[in-house]
Amino acid sequence: MYTNILTAQNNGITTITINRPSKLNALNKETIQELHQAFKAADEDQATKVIIITGSGEKAFVAGADISEFADFSVEQGGALAANGQELLFDVVANLSTPVIAAVNGFALGGGLELAMAAHFRIASDNAKMGLPEVSLGVIPGYGGTQRLPQLIGKGRAMELVMTAGMIDAATAERYGLVNHVVTQEELIPLAEKLAGKIMRNSSVAIGAAIKAVNACYEDGVNGFTTEIEEFGKCFGTADFKEGTTAFLEKRKPAFPGK
Ligand code: COA
């Protein structure tokens, strides 16, 4: 069904694997389109409670946008490339109501780190290397990197990483708060699945509302506290809330209907 990605659904988890290892999983136009479709499909799939995004092979998560595709672009084409990519993929991932965990299994550079940063949180293998090397190509990050990197690691560290076009290792990324956990490559997907399992025990409706409220903290012109109040109130009308509170009072585990 897809040329550049693999998808697998198992036990409530949809794993999306970017599969262009000979190009270090670089994001070409077709891959971005396929990822858009796969994320949308997983979000609409009732059986999918958590999405894991990773890269195939042992070397790269994603080594960036595909440089060969935009090397001869004009000013207008460059602007359109960033706008379309953000709309089709990066903003879609960030705003999905299904939780997205990025399992960073190697290089996450440029658009690769931007994709990982669009996910709701990140874990990494100990060989991972992360950076936004765009200025070394005469361009800047265009898939949200200048916005999400300072949000995650602070302005000074983001400025340094962007200006030097450098790479940080997994341990540094963990220290910066860019990734939450670092494990060996063999342990990476099992850890992502373990975290997904913990998430799945909870109300998917409440989790979707929580994602919306947390994201509101970073949206211009939106009062996150107001969003939180609205989303909090809405929870009281859900079957999940009824089940969660009833189960607690009855001293049993909840069986959330996801509605
Ligand atoms: N776009 C297109 N192709 C890419 C790519 C990208 N972002 N990153 C890697 N590739 C391709 C290489 O061109 C090479 O293809 P080839 O075998 O047909 O020549 C293949 O992937 C393997 O990469 P290679 O550079 O040989 O691997 P390496 O181990 O020597 O170096 C990197 C790894 C990640 C350091 C290096 O590939 C790199 O710097 N990539 C670009 C990173 C970047 O600037 N990303 C931001 C883009 S905006």
Boltz pocket constraint, residues with backbone or C-beta under 6 A from the ligand:
constraints:
  - pocket:
      binder: B
      contacts: [[A, 21], [A, 22], [A, 23], [A, 24], [A, 26], [A, 63], [A, 64], [A, 65], [A, 66], [A, 67], [A, 68], [A, 107], [A, 109], [A, 110], [A, 111], [A, 133], [A, 134], [A, 137]]
      max_distance: 6.0
